[in-house]
Amino acid sequence: MKYLFKNQLWALALILLLFSCENGTDERPLGKYDTGILVMNEGAFGANDGEVFHLDPASGTLTPNIFEAENNRPFAGLLEDMILEEDRLYLVANTGKVEIVNPGDFKSIGAVIGDLDQPRSLATARGKLFISDYGPYDASFMTPDSYVAVVSGLDGGTVKKKIDVSNKPEDLFAFGKYVFVAGSEEGKIEIIDVDTEMVTKTIEVEGNPVQFFELNGEVWVFATSNNQAYFHSLNLSAQTVKETKSYPMANPTGRMAIGDEGKLYLILSTGWPDYRDQVIEVSLRENYARLWKNESGLYGIGYDKARQEIYVANSKGFQGNGEVIVYSKDGSMVKTMETGRGPSGFLVR
């Protein structure tokens, strides 16, 4: 999931906050969704039935449709990403909206609705929202008018500006006064000045960049091609690529989880109709990529570091509800759970 690195930053911020308030009395009590695992269900095209489930790993209780339960209305969209930043949880729907909820109780705070086309992800910077968007499809089913939308205010509102970027922008990462954009179709990382709201630099990279993540004190971007997985480490201050590592593998999907000891877990998929899929374990430190699990219908992956368990989402071909399979690190199955339509990602709290 694209929110992995953003969640790590939020966790660091929370640790600092708790440390600073250690001797105080103003700590916020945890809400019922502040712990556990959020399961993102994309939903089916046309039905727009994306939703979020909540899992309590200690009890095994899986609570469905928590957005609808807490707001008395369905989410009503295809859920593309979940981003936890600035004490807010942003639910990005590629059907043209962003819902903003309190992460503790999932009550609505606000939204960005209207003037979006196909939002993919989001980052916050200096009190603004930056939303990557494919833009509308043209007659050839291409997206020549992709953009990053800017909203003034962390609680949503209207789009004030659209910044032209390369085709099919995916993940975003904010650093200081800049937002880095993963341009997945043209092999570019575009850098936006938050104050001027303009692209000030473009870095060309191998592969199709899809996700930023932090590992061993460095920021990397994960990029894919038909037969390679690329990992580019970034010098954020100089706005350059420091190092590139690549591993041959067929059809990496761009879905990734970060495990213990710096290990990464990637999903490979041949796609419809045969769905011959694999999970590949990668170590950038030890410089290897090896098969971890053969499966079919894989659509998302996550890692629970507290329990050292890997969560693998199976879409079941979008024929009814999907399934989540929980594995231990050695690959043995722990349990399975039925979820909503198209489970695709996890946010471990």
BADO-241381 format. One record per residue: residue in three letters; y, z, x of N, C-alpha, C in turn. Coordinates in steps of 0.1 Angstrom, whole numbers, padded with zeros to 4 digits, always signed. Last residue first. Example, Ala and Ser with C-alpha at 12.3 -4.5 7.8 and 13.67 -1.06 7.14 Angstrom:
residues 2
SER-0022+0071+0128-0011+0071+0137+0000+0079+0129/ALA-0057+0078+0132-0045+0078+0123-0033+0078+0132/
//
This chain:
residues 349
ARG-0004+0130-0023+0007+0140-0022+0003+0152-0015/VAL-0010+0097-0018-0016+0110-0016-0005+0120-0014/LEU-0012+0070-0038-0002+0078-0032-0007+0092-0031/PHE-0028+0039-0038-0029+0053-0039-0017+0059-0032/GLY-0037+0008-0055-0031+0016-0045-0031+0030-0048/SER-0050-0006-0076-0046-0014-0064-0040-0005-0053/PRO-0069-0013-0105-0064-0003-0095-0061-0010-0082/GLY-0071-0030-0130-0066-0034-0117-0061-0024-0108/ARG-0067-0007-0156-0069-0021-0153-0063-0025-0139/GLY-0078+0026-0147-0072+0016-0156-0074+0002-0151/THR-0110+0039-0137-0096+0039-0138-0090+0030-0148/GLU-0139+0058-0131-0133+0047-0138-0118+0049-0140/MET-0151+0067-0099-0143+0071-0111-0138+0058-0118/THR-0176+0081-0078-0169+0070-0084-0162+0074-0096/LYS-0182+0098-0046-0182+0097-0061-0175+0084-0065/VAL-0191+0094-0019-0189+0107-0025-0190+0107-0040/MET-0211+0074+0002-0203+0075-0010-0203+0089-0015/SER-0206+0071+0037-0214+0076+0026-0205+0078+0014/GLY-0189+0066+0058-0193+0055+0049-0202+0059+0038/ASP-0179+0085+0073-0191+0079+0079-0196+0068+0069/LYS-0158+0095+0058-0155+0087+0070-0167+0080+0075/SER-0168+0092+0023-0165+0100+0035-0163+0090+0047/TYR-0153+0075-0004-0163+0075+0007-0158+0086+0017/VAL-0150+0067-0038-0146+0076-0027-0157+0077-0017/ILE-0139+0040-0058-0151+0046-0051-0145+0055-0039/VAL-0127+0033-0089-0124+0038-0076-0136+0045-0070/GLU-0124+0005-0111-0132+0016-0106-0126+0020-0092/GLY-0110-0009-0141-0115-0009-0128-0121+0004-0124/ASN-0117-0021-0175-0111-0011-0165-0117-0013-0151/GLY-0118-0057-0181-0118-0043-0185-0113-0034-0174/GLN-0118-0076-0157-0126-0076-0169-0128-0062-0174/PHE-0108-0077-0132-0098-0075-0143-0105-0077-0157/GLY-0128-0076-0113-0124-0089-0118-0114-0089-0130/LYS-0129-0050-0106-0139-0055-0115-0135-0068-0121/SER-0113-0039-0086-0107-0044-0099-0116-0048-0109/ASN-0117-0010-0069-0124-0022-0073-0118-0027-0086/ALA-0105+0008-0041-0103+0004-0055-0110-0010-0058/VAL-0114+0035-0022-0115+0020-0023-0114+0016-0038/TYR-0105+0060-0001-0105+0056-0015-0104+0041-0016/ILE-0119+0082+0021-0114+0069+0019-0116+0065+0005/GLU-0112+0115+0034-0120+0106+0025-0112+0093+0023/GLN-0103+0139+0045-0109+0128+0053-0118+0119+0045/ARG-0089+0157+0032-0103+0157+0029-0111+0147+0037/ALA-0063+0151+0042-0068+0165+0040-0083+0166+0039/LYS-0061+0124+0041-0063+0130+0054-0067+0145+0052/ASP-0072+0100+0022-0068+0114+0020-0071+0121+0033/TYR-0062+0066+0019-0069+0076+0027-0063+0090+0024/GLY-0069+0035+0001-0061+0047+0005-0069+0057+0013/ILE-0068+0002-0012-0074+0012-0004-0064+0023+0000/GLY-0077-0025-0034-0068-0016-0029-0075-0005-0021/TYR-0096-0043-0042-0083-0046-0046-0072-0036-0040/LEU-0128-0059-0041-0119-0049-0035-0104-0053-0038/GLY-0150-0073-0049-0140-0070-0059-0130-0060-0054/SER-0175-0058-0029-0170-0069-0037-0160-0065-0047/GLU-0183-0048+0005-0182-0045-0009-0178-0058-0017/ASN-0192-0034+0035-0192-0046+0027-0192-0042+0012/LYS-0173-0015+0060-0180-0015+0047-0180-0029+0041/TRP-0165-0019+0086-0168-0006+0082-0176-0006+0069/LEU-0164-0040+0115-0168-0039+0101-0171-0024+0097/ARG-0136-0036+0137-0151-0037+0134-0153-0035+0119/ALA-0115-0040+0164-0116-0042+0150-0131-0044+0146/TYR-0098-0023+0190-0109-0029+0185-0107-0031+0170/ASN-0081-0005+0207-0081-0020+0208-0094-0026+0203/GLU-0074+0020+0208-0087+0017+0215-0089+0002+0215/ARG-0050+0018+0193-0050+0025+0206-0063+0021+0214/LEU-0056+0004+0170-0047-0002+0180-0047+0005+0193/SER-0085+0000+0154-0078+0010+0162-0069+0003+0172/VAL-0097-0007+0122-0090-0012+0134-0084+0000+0141/GLU-0123-0016+0100-0117-0005+0107-0110-0010+0120/ILE-0124-0034+0071-0125-0035+0085-0117-0023+0091/VAL-0143-0041+0043-0133-0032+0048-0135-0032+0063/GLN-0147-0072+0025-0151-0062+0035-0139-0053+0037/ASP-0162-0093-0001-0151-0086+0005-0156-0076+0016/ARG-0166-0120-0019-0173-0113-0008-0162-0106+0001/TYR-0159-0133-0044-0155-0120-0041-0164-0113-0030/ASP-0164-0157-0057-0175-0150-0052-0172-0136-0048/PRO-0143-0173-0067-0151-0166-0077-0162-0157-0071/TRP-0116-0151-0057-0124-0157-0067-0130-0170-0063/GLY-0118-0138-0023-0112-0141-0036-0122-0147-0046/THR-0125-0129+0002-0126-0144-0001-0120-0148-0014/SER-0108-0104+0019-0114-0109+0006-0114-0124+0006/LEU-0105-0073+0036-0106-0088+0037-0113-0092+0024/ILE-0085-0045+0041-0093-0052+0032-0093-0067+0034/LEU-0085-0021+0067-0079-0033+0061-0090-0039+0051/TYR-0075+0009+0081-0085+0003+0072-0080-0008+0064/LEU-0069+0023+0113-0064+0016+0101-0076+0010+0094/LYS-0065+0053+0131-0074+0042+0126-0068+0036+0114/GLY-0053+0075+0142-0046+0063+0143-0054+0051+0138/GLU-0067+0098+0135-0068+0093+0149-0062+0079+0150/ASP-0073+0089+0100-0072+0098+0111-0073+0091+0125/GLY-0058+0060+0085-0067+0071+0086-0064+0081+0097/ILE-0039+0041+0064-0039+0047+0077-0048+0060+0076/ALA-0048+0010+0048-0046+0025+0047-0046+0030+0061/MET-0038-0021+0032-0041-0013+0044-0039+0002+0041/ARG-0036-0055+0024-0038-0041+0019-0044-0033+0030/GLY-0037-0080+0034-0024-0073+0035-0025-0059+0030/THR-0061-0093+0034-0053-0094+0022-0039-0088+0023/PRO-0075-0116+0057-0070-0102+0055-0060-0103+0043/ASN-0094-0139+0063-0087-0136+0050-0083-0121+0048/ALA-0113-0130+0089-0111-0139+0079-0105-0133+0067/MET-0101-0122+0122-0108-0118+0110-0104-0127+0098/PRO-0091-0113+0154-0096-0123+0145-0104-0117+0134/TYR-0061-0095+0160-0076-0094+0159-0081-0105+0149/SER-0034-0087+0181-0040-0095+0170-0055-0094+0171/LYS-0003-0071+0188-0017-0071+0189-0023-0079+0178/THR+0028-0072+0205+0020-0077+0194+0005-0076+0198/GLU+0058-0054+0212+0044-0057+0215+0037-0063+0203/LYS+0085-0053+0204+0081-0048+0217+0067-0053+0221/VAL+0109-0072+0188+0095-0069+0188+0091-0065+0202/THR+0141-0057+0180+0133-0067+0187+0118-0063+0185/GLN+0164-0040+0177+0160-0050+0167+0152-0061+0173/ALA+0171-0019+0192+0174-0032+0198+0171-0043+0188/SER+0162+0001+0174+0176+0001+0179+0180-0013+0184/LEU+0135-0005+0170+0144-0005+0159+0159-0006+0163/ASN+0111-0023+0182+0122-0015+0188+0133-0016+0178/LEU+0079-0024+0168+0093-0028+0167+0101-0018+0176/SER+0047-0041+0170+0055-0029+0172+0070-0032+0174/HIS+0027-0059+0149+0039-0060+0158+0046-0047+0159/PHE-0004-0071+0144+0004-0059+0144+0015-0060+0154/TYR-0023-0094+0125-0013-0092+0136-0006-0078+0133/ALA-0054-0109+0120-0045-0098+0116-0036-0095+0127/GLN-0065-0142+0112-0060-0132+0121-0053-0121+0114/ASN-0070-0163+0095-0080-0159+0104-0076-0149+0114/ASN-0048-0167+0078-0061-0170+0073-0072-0164+0081/SER-0028-0138+0085-0029-0153+0084-0044-0155+0079/THR-0004-0111+0084-0017-0117+0081-0016-0132+0083/ALA+0010-0081+0097+0011-0094+0093-0002-0101+0092/PHE+0027-0050+0098+0014-0057+0097+0016-0071+0091/VAL+0048-0035+0121+0047-0043+0109+0034-0051+0109/TRP+0056-0001+0132+0049-0014+0133+0051-0022+0120/VAL+0071+0023+0150+0071+0016+0137+0065+0002+0140/GLU+0057+0052+0166+0062+0039+0166+0062+0033+0153/GLY+0043+0076+0165+0057+0076+0169+0064+0063+0170/ASN+0017+0069+0157+0019+0074+0170+0034+0073+0175/LEU+0030+0047+0133+0018+0051+0140+0021+0056+0154/GLU+0042+0036+0102+0044+0044+0114+0031+0048+0120/PHE+0047+0003+0089+0041+0016+0089+0044+0022+0102/PHE+0054-0025+0066+0058-0016+0078+0050-0003+0077/GLN+0038-0055+0056+0040-0040+0055+0044-0034+0068/VAL+0038-0083+0060+0037-0077+0046+0040-0062+0045/PRO+0044-0113+0077+0046-0099+0076+0046-0094+0062/ASN+0022-0136+0087+0030-0134+0075+0032-0119+0073/GLY+0022-0147+0121+0016-0143+0109+0026-0141+0098/GLU+0046-0138+0146+0033-0145+0142+0028-0139+0129/VAL+0081-0138+0138+0069-0132+0143+0057-0140+0139/GLU+0116-0138+0143+0104-0146+0139+0092-0140+0146/ILE+0142-0120+0129+0132-0120+0140+0120-0128+0135/THR+0176-0122+0123+0163-0126+0119+0154-0126+0131/LYS+0205-0104+0112+0196-0109+0123+0183-0112+0117/THR+0221-0099+0090+0228-0100+0103+0219-0105+0114/VAL+0226-0104+0057+0216-0105+0067+0223-0108+0080/MET+0247-0080+0040+0244-0094+0045+0233-0093+0056/GLU+0261-0057+0033+0251-0063+0024+0249-0078+0027/THR+0277-0041+0048+0282-0055+0044+0273-0062+0034/ASP+0261-0018+0049+0275-0017+0045+0280-0031+0040/VAL+0235-0026+0057+0237-0019+0044+0251-0019+0039/ASP+0225-0056+0070+0235-0045+0072+0238-0039+0058/ILE+0191-0065+0072+0203-0065+0064+0212-0053+0068/ILE+0170-0087+0088+0177-0074+0089+0190-0074+0082/GLU+0138-0101+0084+0153-0102+0083+0159-0088+0082/ILE+0112-0114+0100+0117-0101+0096+0132-0102+0096/LYS+0090-0141+0090+0103-0136+0095+0105-0121+0091/GLY+0071-0160+0080+0069-0154+0093+0082-0148+0099/GLU+0074-0171+0055+0079-0178+0066+0079-0171+0079/GLU+0062-0153+0037+0058-0167+0037+0063-0175+0049/SER+0072-0127+0039+0058-0129+0041+0054-0144+0041/GLY+0094-0108+0055+0094-0121+0048+0080-0128+0049/ALA+0103-0077+0053+0092-0084+0057+0091-0097+0049/VAL+0134-0064+0063+0127-0071+0052+0115-0079+0058/PHE+0152-0034+0070+0143-0045+0076+0135-0050+0064/VAL+0184-0024+0068+0172-0025+0061+0164-0037+0066/TYR+0207-0001+0085+0200-0014+0084+0187-0013+0075/LYS+0218+0022+0094+0226+0013+0085+0220-0001+0083/GLY+0188+0038+0097+0202+0039+0099+0210+0030+0089/PHE+0164+0019+0083+0167+0026+0096+0182+0026+0098/ALA+0141+0011+0058+0155+0014+0061+0155+0023+0074/PHE+0121-0016+0049+0121-0003+0057+0136-0001+0061/LEU+0100-0033+0026+0113-0030+0031+0112-0017+0039/ASP+0075-0059+0019+0079-0045+0022+0093-0044+0028/GLU+0084-0090+0010+0075-0080+0006+0081-0066+0009/PRO+0097-0122+0000+0099-0109+0007+0090-0098+0001/LYS+0094-0152-0005+0084-0141-0008+0086-0129+0001/ASN+0114-0169+0019+0105-0169+0007+0095-0157+0007/SER+0143-0152+0032+0133-0162+0032+0123-0160+0021/VAL+0172-0143+0011+0163-0141+0022+0152-0152+0022/ASP+0203-0135-0003+0193-0146+0000+0185-0142+0012/ILE+0210-0108-0022+0211-0113-0008+0200-0123-0006/LYS+0228-0101-0050+0215-0106-0046+0217-0113-0032/LYS+0244-0073-0065+0244-0084-0056+0230-0088-0053/LYS+0241-0054-0085+0255-0058-0081+0255-0070-0072/VAL+0221-0047-0112+0221-0054-0099+0235-0058-0096/THR+0226-0015-0128+0226-0029-0128+0226-0035-0113/GLY+0204+0014-0126+0217+0007-0130+0215-0008-0129/GLY+0192+0041-0105+0191+0028-0112+0205+0023-0116/ASP+0197+0063-0090+0190+0065-0103+0190+0052-0111/LEU+0211+0058-0067+0197+0060-0065+0189+0061-0079/GLY+0236+0033-0064+0231+0045-0070+0216+0046-0070/SER+0239-0001-0068+0246+0011-0063+0242+0023-0071/VAL+0215-0024-0057+0219-0015-0068+0227-0004-0062/VAL+0206-0056-0047+0213-0044-0044+0218-0037-0056/ALA+0177-0076-0040+0187-0071-0050+0193-0058-0045/VAL+0169-0102-0020+0169-0087-0020+0180-0083-0029/TYR+0151-0132-0029+0163-0124-0026+0160-0109-0025/SER+0142-0167-0033+0139-0153-0031+0151-0145-0026/ASP+0142-0194-0042+0154-0185-0044+0150-0170-0043/PRO+0118-0207-0039+0129-0210-0029+0141-0201-0031/THR+0089-0204-0046+0099-0194-0048+0111-0197-0038/MET+0068-0227-0065+0073-0222-0053+0085-0212-0056/PHE+0059-0243-0086+0054-0229-0085+0057-0223-0071/SER+0073-0265-0090+0062-0266-0081+0055-0253-0079/ALA+0095-0257-0105+0085-0265-0111+0073-0267-0103/ASP+0099-0222-0092+0104-0235-0096+0093-0244-0102/TYR+0100-0188-0101+0092-0199-0097+0099-0212-0101/PRO+0127-0165-0091+0119-0173-0101+0111-0184-0095/GLY+0120-0139-0067+0129-0148-0074+0120-0156-0084/TYR+0107-0119-0053+0103-0133-0050+0113-0143-0056/ASP+0125-0092-0039+0122-0100-0052+0119-0114-0048/SER+0132-0059-0029+0127-0073-0026+0122-0079-0038/ILE+0160-0040-0033+0147-0043-0040+0144-0058-0035/PHE+0177-0012-0024+0174-0025-0020+0160-0029-0024/LEU+0200+0011-0037+0187+0006-0038+0187-0008-0032/LYS+0221+0035-0019+0219+0022-0026+0204+0020-0027/GLY+0227+0057-0003+0230+0058-0018+0228+0045-0025/ARG+0218+0048+0022+0232+0051+0020+0236+0051+0005/ALA+0189+0033+0009+0198+0035+0021+0212+0037+0017/THR+0156+0028-0001+0169+0034-0003+0176+0035+0010/ALA+0136+0000-0010+0140+0010+0000+0153+0015-0004/LEU+0108-0017-0025+0121-0011-0026+0123-0002-0014/SER+0090-0046-0038+0091-0033-0032+0105-0028-0032/ARG+0090-0067-0057+0078-0064-0049+0078-0050-0043/PRO+0101-0084-0087+0103-0074-0077+0090-0070-0070/GLN+0108-0111-0100+0095-0106-0096+0096-0096-0084/ASP+0136-0107-0112+0126-0117-0115+0112-0112-0112/LEU+0164-0090-0127+0153-0091-0117+0143-0101-0121/ASP+0181-0089-0148+0186-0095-0136+0176-0094-0124/GLY+0166-0059-0161+0175-0070-0163+0180-0075-0149/ILE+0167-0026-0150+0161-0035-0160+0171-0046-0162/VAL+0161+0001-0134+0168-0011-0131+0161-0021-0140/ALA+0164+0035-0146+0157+0023-0144+0167+0012-0139/GLY+0158+0071-0147+0166+0059-0149+0158+0047-0146/ILE+0141+0092-0150+0154+0095-0145+0163+0083-0148/SER+0113+0103-0169+0122+0092-0165+0136+0097-0161/LYS+0089+0125-0156+0099+0122-0166+0109+0112-0161/PHE+0071+0134-0138+0070+0120-0142+0080+0117-0154/ASP+0072+0158-0125+0068+0158-0139+0067+0144-0145/GLY+0077+0152-0098+0069+0164-0102+0064+0164-0116/PRO+0092+0129-0095+0078+0129-0090+0070+0141-0094/ASN+0110+0115-0120+0109+0127-0112+0094+0128-0108/VAL+0112+0079-0118+0108+0091-0124+0109+0103-0115/ILE+0123+0047-0126+0125+0058-0117+0122+0071-0124/GLU+0112+0013-0127+0113+0026-0134+0114+0037-0124/VAL+0123-0019-0125+0120-0007-0117+0122+0005-0125/LYS+0113-0052-0135+0120-0040-0137+0115-0029-0126/GLY+0096-0076-0136+0111-0076-0137+0118-0063-0139/THR+0070-0077-0131+0074-0083-0143+0089-0081-0146/ASN+0063-0061-0110+0067-0075-0107+0069-0083-0120/ALA+0078-0029-0109+0069-0038-0117+0073-0053-0114/VAL+0077+0000-0092+0082-0013-0091+0073-0022-0099/LEU+0088+0032-0094+0077+0024-0099+0082+0009-0101/TYR+0098+0057-0073+0102+0044-0079+0090+0036-0082/LEU+0106+0090-0075+0095+0080-0074+0098+0068-0081/ARG+0127+0110-0055+0125+0102-0067+0113+0093-0064/ASP+0136+0122-0032+0132+0131-0043+0130+0123-0056/GLU+0139+0100-0015+0151+0107-0020+0148+0116-0032/GLU+0109+0083-0023+0121+0085-0015+0132+0093-0022/LEU+0081+0066-0028+0086+0080-0029+0097+0082-0019/ILE+0071+0039-0046+0078+0043-0034+0084+0057-0037/MET+0046+0017-0056+0052+0030-0059+0058+0035-0046/ASP+0042-0016-0070+0044-0007-0058+0049+0006-0064/GLU+0035-0031-0093+0034-0037-0080+0034-0027-0068/LEU+0024-0032-0125+0028-0023-0115+0025-0028-0101/LEU+0036-0050-0151+0026-0051-0140+0031-0043-0128/GLY+0045-0030-0180+0047-0039-0169+0035-0040-0160/ALA+0046-0006-0197+0049-0020-0202+0053-0029-0190/PHE+0044+0021-0200+0051+0016-0189+0055+0002-0191/PRO+0049+0033-0234+0041+0027-0223+0050+0022-0212/ARG+0063+0065-0242+0063+0051-0243+0055+0045-0232/ASN+0066+0092-0236+0063+0088-0250+0066+0073-0252/ASN+0066+0103-0211+0079+0096-0216+0077+0090-0230/GLU+0042+0113-0204+0054+0121-0202+0067+0115-0207/ALA+0023+0093-0211+0022+0107-0216+0035+0115-0215/GLU+0032+0071-0196+0033+0071-0211+0032+0085-0217/PHE+0026+0081-0170+0040+0077-0174+0041+0077-0189/ILE-0001+0087-0171+0008+0098-0171+0022+0094-0173/ASN-0028+0075-0176-0015+0071-0182-0005+0082-0183/PRO-0053+0101-0171-0048+0088-0173-0034+0087-0178/THR-0064+0123-0147-0056+0123-0159-0050+0109-0161/LEU-0093+0137-0135-0085+0124-0135-0077+0123-0148/THR-0105+0164-0117-0099+0160-0130-0090+0147-0128/GLY-0115+0175-0095-0121+0163-0099-0115+0157-0112/SER-0105+0198-0084-0113+0200-0096-0120+0187-0101/ALA-0094+0187-0060-0101+0200-0060-0110+0202-0072/PRO-0080+0164-0067-0092+0163-0059-0100+0176-0059/ASP-0067+0153-0095-0067+0166-0088-0080+0166-0080/LEU-0050+0123-0100-0063+0129-0097-0061+0142-0090/HIS-0034+0103-0124-0033+0114-0115-0047+0121-0113/PHE-0025+0069-0129-0034+0080-0131-0031+0091-0121/VAL-0001+0047-0142-0005+0056-0131-0014+0067-0136/GLU-0003+0012-0152-0001+0026-0154-0004+0034-0142/GLY+0001-0020-0169+0001-0012-0157+0004+0003-0160/ASP-0002-0040-0189-0006-0026-0191-0008-0018-0178/ASN+0003-0067-0195+0014-0058-0189+0011-0043-0192/ALA-0010-0087-0206-0011-0075-0213-0001-0065-0208/GLY-0002-0107-0187-0001-0109-0202-0001-0097-0210/PHE-0024-0094-0163-0013-0104-0166-0013-0107-0181/ALA-0031-0060-0163-0035-0073-0165-0024-0082-0169/GLY-0025-0034-0138-0025-0039-0152-0028-0054-0152/GLU-0025-0017-0115-0015-0029-0117-0014-0033-0131/ASN-0025+0016-0111-0032+0005-0118-0022-0006-0121/MET-0025+0039-0086-0017+0029-0092-0026+0018-0098/VAL-0030+0073-0086-0037+0060-0086-0029+0050-0093/LEU-0020+0100-0067-0016+0091-0078-0023+0078-0076/ILE-0035+0131-0060-0034+0117-0057-0030+0109-0069/GLY-0020+0163-0052-0031+0155-0057-0028+0140-0053/THR+0013+0175-0063+0001+0176-0054-0010+0167-0061/ASP+0031+0170-0082+0036+0171-0068+0024+0172-0058/TYR+0025+0171-0109+0021+0159-0102+0026+0159-0087/LYS+0035+0195-0117+0020+0193-0119+0016+0180-0112/GLY+0058+0207-0092+0055+0202-0105+0040+0199-0106/LEU+0066+0236-0073+0059+0223-0074+0056+0220-0089/PRO+0100+0249-0073+0085+0251-0076+0079+0237-0077/ARG+0122+0247-0046+0118+0242-0059+0103+0244-0061/GLU+0137+0275-0030+0127+0265-0030+0123+0260-0044/ASP+0156+0295-0027+0159+0283-0036+0149+0272-0035/THR+0156+0316-0011+0149+0318-0024+0151+0306-0033/GLY+0149+0317+0025+0157+0316+0013+0149+0318+0001/ASN+0134+0314+0048+0139+0327+0045+0148+0328+0032/GLU+0129+0287+0047+0118+0296+0049+0122+0310+0045/CYS+0144+0264+0046+0145+0274+0035+0135+0285+0036/SER+0137+0249+0067+0151+0254+0067+0153+0265+0056/PHE+0111+0243+0061+0114+0251+0073+0128+0257+0072/LEU+0114+0227+0039+0108+0239+0037+0110+0249+0049/LEU+0127+0205+0051+0134+0213+0041+0128+0226+0039/LEU+0108+0196+0069+0121+0201+0074+0128+0209+0064/ILE+0089+0188+0050+0086+0198+0060+0098+0204+0066/LEU+0103+0167+0037+0099+0179+0030+0096+0191+0039/ALA+0105+0148+0058+0117+0154+0052+0114+0167+0045/LEU+0078+0142+0061+0086+0148+0072+0098+0155+0067/ALA+0074+0130+0036+0066+0142+0039+0073+0150+0051/TRP+0090+0108+0038+0093+0118+0027+0086+0131+0031/LEU+0077+0094+0058+0091+0099+0060+0094+0110+0050/GLN+0053+0089+0044+0053+0097+0056+0067+0102+0059/ASN+0062+0072+0024+0057+0085+0020+0056+0094+0032/LYS+0069+0049+0039+0080+0057+0032+0075+0070+0028/PHE+0044+0041+0047+0053+0046+0057+0064+0054+0051/LEU+0032+0034+0022+0026+0044+0031+0036+0050+0040/TYR+0040+0015+0003+0047+0028+0003+0042+0038+0014/LYS+0023-0006+0003+0036-0008+0010+0043+0006+0012/MET-0012+0000+0008+0000+0000+0000+0012+0000+0009/
//
